Each structure stands twice: as structure tokens, then as C-alpha cells.
Amino acid sequence: MFDQIPNQGLTEQDLPPPDAEWWQIWEFALTFDGYDHWGSFDEAADIGNRGAAAYAEYQDLPESLTELRTCLFFEQRRWVTPQ
């Protein structure tokens, strides 16, 4: 996919700008492999789905950078992977 960037290696230049196009956000999402990090699709899906539900109901985001990046990664995969 894309080069992976660990949390501790992220710099401001790695982040999409506030006015980013969707493709820029999606490319950034792929700098973290949630499946690999959590060891399975199911674990990444659980975190991604819980994050999506919490945001939909409370506009609440995960406090953990790893969980936040997992949610972004999983949403990118959800939207571009054929169902």
C-alpha cells in the first residue's frame, strides 16, 4: 500500500491539511495498517466500528492516537473495499 509511519514518527508535514481533499485523507489513512497492528481484521473492525458508533451518537473520538488511526484506516477500507 503506502509507507507505514509509526505514531512516534508522525510529523506535522505527514498530516493532511485542514482543507484536504478526500484522496489526501485516504492516503494518510493508509500510512497505518490497522489489520497488522491489531493482528486481525476482526480486532481492527471492532475498534473501527465502535469508533464510528461513538462519533455518530456523541461526536466523540478515541483519545488514543492508535485507536484514532485505526478508525481512520478502517473507514478508508470500508469506503473503498467492495462489499
N, C-alpha and C positions, 0 to 999 in steps of 0.2 A: 504494500500500500504506500504509505508515506514514511519518512524517517520518524522514528519514535523520539519523543522528548520527555524525559522523566520530569516529575514535578520540580525537583530541585534544580533542573537545568533550564526551566522556563525563564524567558526574559520578556520584557515589555514588547520587544520587537517581534516576538513569536505570536503575540495575541492579535486577533483581528481588530481593526479599528472600530470605534463605536458605530460608524456608518457603513460597516462591511456589507458586502453582498452575501447572499446565502452560500454561494460556492466557496467564499473565503472562510466562512464559519465551518462549512462541511470539511474543507481541507484541514483546518485546525483540529476538528474533532478526530480526525484520523491520525493525529500525532500521538494518540494514546490508544492502546489496544485493550479495551475492557475485557474481552474474552481471555486474552493471555494473562492479564493482571489477576483476574479472579479465578482463573483456571477452568472456566467453562462458560458456555453460552447461558446456561440457566442462572448462574450466580450473577453475571452481568445483567441479564434480563430482569432479575428480581430487583436489583438496585435501580436500574433504569425505569422500570415500571412504578416502583414506589416513589421515585423522584418525580415522575410525570404526574402521578396522582396527587402528591403533596402540593405541587405547583398549581395544578388545576383547581384544587379545592381551597388552598390557603395562600397561594402565591409565595410559597416557601421553597427555598433552595437548600440543598445539602450544605452543611458547614464544612465538610471535609473536601479539600481540593480533589482528592482521588475519586470520591463519590460524585462530585460535580462533573469531573471529566468523564466518568463512566456514563453518567446520564447524557451528556452531550454526544459521546461516542455512540451510545445505544440509539438515541433519536436519529442520528445520521444514518445508522444502519437500518432503522425502522422505515425511514422515508425512501431510501434508495434500493432496498432489497425487495425483489418481487415477492408478493405474498402467495 
